[in-house]
Amino acid sequence: MERTPLLTSFQDFGLADPISRALKEENYHTPTPIQAQTIPIALTGRDVVGIAQTGTGKTAAFALPILHRILENRIRPQPKSCRVLVLSPTRELSGQILDSFNAYGRHIRLTSALAIGGVPMGRQVRSVMQGVEVMVATPGRLLDLVQSNGLKLNQVEFLVLDEADRMLDMGFINDIRKVVAKLPIKRQTLFFSATMPKDIAELAESMLRDPARVAVTPVASTADRIAQRIIQVDFAAKPAVLAQLLKQEAVDRALVFTRTKHGADKVVKVLAKAGIEANAIHGNKSQNHRERVLAAFRSGEIRTLVATDIAARGIDVDGISHVVNFDLPNVPETYVHRIGRTARAGAEGVAISLIAGAEEMGYLRDIERLIRIALPREDRRTPGSRDAAPAAPHHSAQHRNGRSAPRAHGGRSNEPAQAGKGPRRRRRGGGNNAPSQPSRHEQPRSAQQGGKGQAGHSEGIQGVAFLHRESRPNNQPNRSHRPQR
């Protein structure tokens, strides 16, 4: 693990004056941990591989040093080429990354382009005709541009892979390998992933040269400021309970997760009948629809957004007060990613999960083993259904959990695989509904024990020999005004 002195101000990095001015105008003063670790290394031109989840500020961690280095050697891009190539898994995330580059580069007349599906390719071909400094793209559309001779990759000096694990989930790894094969060998590569399963570790090793390794926020950690709770319900009662929660809770913005696209649409219809305005985003929605819905959610025009995991990966919205798991994810790490959408920038948040049936009880046990916390539960099932799944000790008070213990590798999305994409991962323990039992090394802490989880100061990322986690102190001061893009 790379050890660098943690800097406490963006002024400490020595960024070019136009970039520093843009940061001041954005009211960004204090770097986040991933920025403090990554920016000094990236400024030297060294490759970086980092573990960082959504909301940690990793976009600024790679955008700021790249913009600085562009200014150090400002040359005009050749036609149909780019100097910086950023690959991300979703349209929404790609758009947000480009917005960040343009915001930080507002005083340098940055030329940039976006290549994503759902938008006519002719427009994107024209946008790179004269060459651009920064290209942000999803892997599939980028290959379309390259294969149609609309873009050449032989001038790329900086390559960024953002959320590499999600690109693996979505079946993009072969596309990424094809893209990398067309790039110059001499380049700087910055590689970020929320998790580091074996396939991603091998991809990183094949792409990077002597990389510095940085990591923040172990994947098993859930924020101290998130009040988590479980509500056990009958399956048929889930929609009514969700509507009741959204009416009773003090909701500023609520993000509701479903396992499937069809399920997301059904939830929106049910909420509409209950008088709650909501909208859904998922892979079957057009790009224009998704952009309109996200804009309405950010502005507060709609307060409830229903999403699948893949579609939500690109959502970067502050002020989400509630995350509701209408369907519990079948992969424990996905639960941590979902609820991490709330309690950002020093705010507090609420995460509520609706559990129905033995299968979801099994998923819950997997989650509790991962985060080492027995989550408080409220039983709203009808008396006749309460024998369907054994209940763990009931805790009436909400619990704000502490740091947690080691994670298992390999988070996966729960959205069904689409044509050409990778297969869905089955829940550990096989296809039956019988919940697996915790091993003696993985017993969850009871919420009544209180205190902090035992964050491993010597923990590694399991199953990955070359990358180790950097533990962070629990009493790290809360810092405001950080770029979370």
N, C-alpha and C positions, 0 to 999 in steps of 0.2 A: 504494500500500500504506500502510495506516495505521500510523504510528509512535507507540507509546505507551511510556512508561517501564515496563520489566518489573518487576513487584512480586514479592517473594520470600516473602511470607507472606500467608495469607488474612486476617490481622489488618490488613494494609495497605489492604484494600478498603473498610473501614468498613461491613461488612455488619451488619444488625440483630442485636442480641444473641441472640435465639432461634436464628437461623441459625448464628451463630458457635459457640454451644454445641453444636449438632448436629454441626458439623464437628469439633469437638474430641472428641466422643464417638465419631465415626467414625475418629478418629486421623488426620485430614487436616490437614496443616500447610503444605505447600508446593504452590503451584499449578503445574500443567503449563503449557507454553508457550501452548497455545491458551486456557487459562483466564486466564493473565496478560495476554494481548492482548485477549481478548473482554470480560471482566467489567467493567473500567473504562468501556469504551465503552457497553456495554449498560445500565449503571447510569444513564447520562445520557439514556436514551430513544432513542438513535439506532439506526437499522437497521444490521444487520451481515450481511455475506456472508463465509463462511469456508470454506477448504479444509482439512479435517481428517479423518483416517481413523479407523476403529474403534480404540479403545484409547488415544486421545490425551486422553481426559477431557473431550470436548466436551459431554456431558450436563450436567455441573456448570457448564460455561462458560455455558450458557443458563439452567439451572434456578436457580442462585443469584441472579443479578441480577433475574430475574423474581419470585422469592419476596420479595426485598427491596422491590421496587417495589409488590408487592401489599400488603405491610405498611405502606408509606408512605401508601397510600390504601385502607384496609380497608373495603370495602362488601359488603353481602350480595348475592350473585348473584340475579338474577331467575329465576323458575321456568323450567325447560327451557332454560337458558342456561349459558354458561361465560365466564369472563374470560380464560382462557389456553387456547389450542388448539395442541396439538402433533401434527403428522402424521409418521408414520414408515412404512416400507415393510412391516414384518413384525409378526406377532403377538408374537413373542418380544421383539423390540426395544421394542415399545410397552409390554409389561409391565415391562421393565427400566427404561424411562424413568419410568414411573409410580412404581415402587419407589424410584427416586432422589429424585423430588419428595417422596414421603412421608417418606423418611429425613431429608432436609434440612429438611423442614417439620414435623418431629415435635413441636416445641414451639409451634406456632402453630395447631393444630387445623385443618389444611388439609382442605378438602373436595375430593375428586377422583373421577374416574371413568375407566373404560377402555372403549373401543368397538372391538372387533376381531371378525373372523369366527371361526366355529367355536364361538361361544358364543350361547345363545338371546338374541335381540334384546329380548324382553320384559324380561329382567332388566336390560339396559342402559338401556332406556327408563325403568324405575323408578328407576334410580340417578341420573338427571339430572332427575327430576320437580321437585325442590325447587331445582334450580340447583346448580352446582358451580363452584369457583374454577379447577380445572385439569381439562381433558379431554385425554386422550392417545388417539389413534385411528389406524387405518389408513384410507386415503381411501375405499375402497369402503363399509365399514361406516358411516363417518361420513355419507356421502351417503344411505345407507339410513335412518339416524335422522332426517336433515333432511327427506327426502321423505315420511316417515311422520308428520311433525309432532311427532316425539319430542324434537327439539332445534332451537333457534333460534340463529343465528350473528350476530345483529345487536348483541350485547353484547361481542364479542371485542375485547379490548384488546391482547393479545399473541399473535402467530402465530409458531410455530416449524416449519420444515421440516427434518427430519433425514434425512440420506442421500438427498438429492434425486436423485442420479444413479441410485441403485438403484430409486427410484420410477419413473424414466424407463424403466429396463430392464424393469420389471414391468408397464408399460403404464398407469401411474396419472396421467400428465400431464394428460389431459383431465379426469379426476376432480378433480385439484388446481385446475385453472382454474375448474371449476364451483364448488368450495368458496370460492375467493378472491373470485369474483364476488358472493358472498352476505355477505362480511365488510364491516365499516365501513372507509371509506377511511382514517380517522384511527386508526392502530394502530401498534404497533412490530412489525417483522418481523425474525426472526433465521433465516438461511438457511444450512444447512451441507451440504456435499457432499464426498465423497472425491476426486472428479475434477470437471472443469469443461468438458465437451463443449459444443459450440455450442448445442444445444437447451436445456441447463441454464442456460447464460449468458444466453440470451434470456429464459428464464422468470424468472430472478433480476432482470433489468433491468425486466421488466414488473411485478414485485411490490414492489420496494423503492424507497424514496425516499432519494437521496443516501447510499447505504450506506457504512459503513466496511468496508474489505476487509482480512481477516487470513488468514494461511496458515501452516501448519506441515507438516513432513515431506513433501518432494516425493514424488509418487507412485512415482517410479522407485527410491526408496531402499528398501533392505532392511537390517534392523537388523544392526549390527556383531556382535551376540551370537548370531546365528543361524548355525549350521554347516549349510551347504547342500551337498547332493550328489545326483548323478544315478545311477540304476542302470538300465542297459539290459538288457532282458529280452525273451524271447519272449512274445508276447501270451498264450498259453495258460498261461504260468508265472507270470503276475502274481499270482493269488490265493495260490499257494504261497509266493512270495517275500514277499508282504505278511505272511502268517502267521509266516514265519520271522523277519522283522524285528521284529515285535511281541513275539516270544518272546525274541529275543537282546538287543534294545536295553533300556537302563535306562529303561523307560517309566513316568512318573508318570500322565500323561494323554495320550492320542493322539487327534488329530482327523484323520480320513481323508476325503479329498474324492473324490467321483465326479462324473461329468458328468451322470448321469441318475438319476432316482428308482429306476427298475428296477435300475440298476447298484448303487445303495446297498443295496437289499434283498439282491441276490445276494452282495455282499461280506459282509454280516452272516451269511448262511447258511454261506458258505465258512469264515469264522472260527469259527463255532460247531462245525463239523465238526473243526476243528483244536484245539478245546478252549479257544478264546479268547472270552470273553463280550463281546459288542458289541451296540450298538443303533443304529438309524438314525432320522434326522429328515429329513423332506422334505414337500413340499406335499400329498401324499396321506395323511399321517398326521393323526389327529384332534388337536385342540388339547390335550385331556387327555393323550393319549399323549406329545405333544411336551414338555409341561410335566413329566410324570413322568420322562421320559428325561433332560431337562436337569438336573432336581434330582438324579437318581442320578449323573450325570456330575460335577456340582459337588461332591457329597459324597464322591466316590471309590468309590461302590458299583459303578459300571462305569468302566473306565479307557479304553475305546475307543469313540469316537463316530464314526459314519459319516454324512456329510451332503453335500447338494448346496449349491451356492454361495448360492442364494436363502435356503434354510433356515438356513444357517450365519451369514448376515449379522446375525441377531439374537443370536448367542451371545456373551456377555460373561463369560468364565470365565478366572480367573487359574490359573496352575499347569499350563498345557498345555505339556508338555515336548517333544512331537513333533507335527509336521504332516506327513502323508504324502499326496502327490498320487498316488492310485491311477490316476486319469486326469489327464493334464496339461491345463490349461485352454487353450482356443484363443485367448484374449485375454491378452496379456502382463500387463496391469495386474491382472488377476484373480489371477495368481500372487503378485504382491506383497501383495495383500490377504489371500490365504490364509495365507501363511507369517507374516504379521504377527500371527497369533493366538498365536504362541509368543514367548518371550523378552520378556515384559512385566515391568514393575515391577523392572527391574534383573536379572532372571533370564536364564539362557542357554537356548537352545533348539536343536532339530534339525529341519531340513526335508529330507525325502527324496522324490524324484520318481521314479516308475517309468515308463520310456519304452519303448514297443514300436512298431516300424514307422516308416515314412518320414513319415507324417503328424505323429506326435508329435515326431519329430526337427525337423520344420519349426516346430512350436510352440516347441520349445526354443530354436531359433535366434532367433525373435522375442523370447523372454524375455531371452536373453543380450544382444541388441542394446539392449533397454530398460534393463537394469540395468548394462550395460557390464562384464559379468564373464563369463568362460568358466568355467562351473561344473565342479568335479571329477566325473569319471565312473568308474563301475565297470561292466565289461562282463560280464554273466552270460548272454549269449545262447549258444545252441548254435552250434558252428562253422559249420554250414551256413547259418545265418540271418544271419551277420555282414556279408554283402555287401548286405543289404537296404537299409541306410541308411549313408551315409558317416559315419565317426566323427571327431569333432574331437579335438585333442590330449588324451591321457588324463592325468589327475592323480590320483595315489593318495591324497594327503593331503586332508583336509577343509579347506575354505577359509572363513574368517570374513571376509566382504566388507566393504568400506568404503562410503562414500557413492557415489552414482551420478549419472548424467548425465540429460539432459532426457528427458521422457516424451512419448509420443504421447497424443493426447486420446481420450476416449470409451471407458472400460472398460465391458464388458458381462458379464452373467451367462451361464453356460454351461448353465443348466437350460433344457430345451426350453420354448418358449412354450406357454402354456395358452390355452384359449378366451378370447377377449376381450383377450388380452395382446398386447404388441408382438412383432414378428417377431424371430427369432434373428438375430444378426449373424454374417455369414460371416467366416471368417478372412481377414485381409488377404492378397492375392496370389491370390484366386480359389479355386475349389473343388477344384483338383487337389492332389496330394500333393507336388508338387515344392517343396522349401523355397526361399524367396526368399533372395537374397544380400544381405548388409549393404551399405549404401552406404558410400562412402568417409568420410562424416561420422558413421557409426554403428557403426564397428567395435568389437566388444566387447574389453574388456581381458582379457588372459590372467590366470588366477589366479596364475600364477608371477610376474607383475610385482609383485604385492603393492602395499602402499600404499593410499591412499584414492583413490576415484573422484573425478573432477573435478566436484564439485558446483557447479552454475552459480550464481555470485553475481549474475549478471545474467540468469539464465534467466527466461523468461516461461512461462505456461501456454499451450502452443501452440494456435493457432487461436482464442484468446479475447483480444480486444483490450483489454477493460476490466479484466482481473484479472491481477495479476502476483504471482509467488511471492516470498515472503520467504525467503532462504537463511538457514540456521542454522549456527553454527560446529560443527565436528566435535568439538571438545574441550569441549563444554558439560558442566558437572558433572552427574553422576548424582544425581537427587533422589529421595528416598524419601517414602513416605506421601502420595502424590497420589491424589485421587479419580479413578478410571479408569472411572466409570460413563458 
